[in-house]
Amino acid sequence: MSTRLIQLQREGERRVALVEEPRLRLLQKVTSIYALVHEALAQGAKLSEFAKQREKDEVLDYDPVYEGRSDWRVLPAMDHPQEPARCLVSGTGLTHFGSARDRQAMHAQLAGEDLTDSMKMFRWGVEGGRPVAGQIGASPEWFYKGSGSILRGHGEPLDVPAFAEDGGEEAEVACIYVIGPDGGPRRIGMAAGNEFSDHQFERKNYLNLAGSKLRKCALGPELVIDAEFESVPGEVVIERDGVVLWSKPIRTGETEMCHSLQNIEHHHFKFEQHRRPGDVHVHFLGADCLSFGEGVTLADGDVTKIRFDGFGRPLRNTIRRANSPPELVRAIPLT
């Protein structure tokens, strides 16, 4: 059985709990997974074993918390509780065959090409993204999403801002890292995520990719410390007015990807600025498919549900579209 943790908040109080279906067992004097990680690092302990040593007899029924019927609400599966700006949210794209196919179709319509730059990059991953142990492979696509302030938890809305052209789900697994005191990255676990993006804006020109990723995204509800990531089945569902609008089985994991996890991690952490002690990194690993790729446009009030086997309960979020026109933002010169 995997070890799964969940972060909770009630008014000004934060807690961490072990998931023991159908209950949550609160840990003693632990207010964040971030704090728990640093305690484990200081003691040279394995995180899963260290968490179990902090167990407490106090338990909560999981159902009311998960369904929003409790004073406790679910926080993102990982954050930097003191300084959100020290949490870097990023991702690697063109890792799954399905997403590459969608991206090729999206950009080929614009460019009129047989082979787009996206598909060329994907092929580089197929050819060189899984190097032998100890070797460096082809560099994958990398994108920045924002700081920890953009992270949303299970049950929270995902906003489509007034300036956006669209908002679409990307059902993915995210790897979670903390940089140790020695500057070395430590992978502390994985979580289901919704790497929410503006695909309509991206479709206009692939150079819009960077801007299309600067959106809020969701993570959780559970952090899996010792996740199996060889080949992981899952499902993404879009509900509208309580009825399933679109759904599809999905699959992620190293055997489903053209880049190995080791290669992705090397190319992320090779940059010195990504190895600052104490920082948190949330890195999305790519999607198998998108509802946008099958002609679905998410509307205000739609609900996305993302589930991966072994990653705990599904991540659910409601789409919230701005209903006002965009406002001009002015920079005031200090002359």
Sequence and secondary structure as in RCSB ss.txt:
>XXXX:A:sequence
MSTRLIQLQREGERRVALVEEPRLRLLQKVTSIYALVHEALAQGAKLSEFAKQREKDEVLDYDPVYEGRSDWRVL
PAMDHPQEPARCLVSGTGLTHFGSARDRQAMHAQLAGEDLTDSMKMFRWGVEGGRPVAGQIGASPEWFYKGSGSI
LRGHGEPLDVPAFAEDGGEEAEVACIYVIGPDGGPRRIGMAAGNEFSDHQFERKNYLNLAGSKLRKCALGPELVI
DAEFESVPGEVVIERDGVVLWSKPIRTGETEMCHSLQNIEHHHFKFEQHRRPGDVHVHFLGADCLSFGEGVTLAD
GDVTKIRFDGFGRPLRNTIRRANSPPELVRAIPLT
>XXXX:A:secstr
   EEEEEEETTEEEEEEEETTEEEEETT   HHHHHHHHHHHT  HHHHHHHTEEEEEEEHHHHHTT SS EE 
 SS  SS GGGEEEEE  S BHHHHHHHHHHHHHHH  SS HHHHHHHHHHHHSS  TT        EEEEEGGG
EE TT  EEE TT S  B  EEEEEEEEE TTS EEEEEEEEEE  B HHHHHH GGGHHHHT S EEE S EET
T   SSEEEEEEEEETTEEEEEEEEEESGGGBSS HHHHHHHHHTSGGG  TT EEEEE   S  SGGGT    T
T EEEEEETTS S EEEEEEE  S           
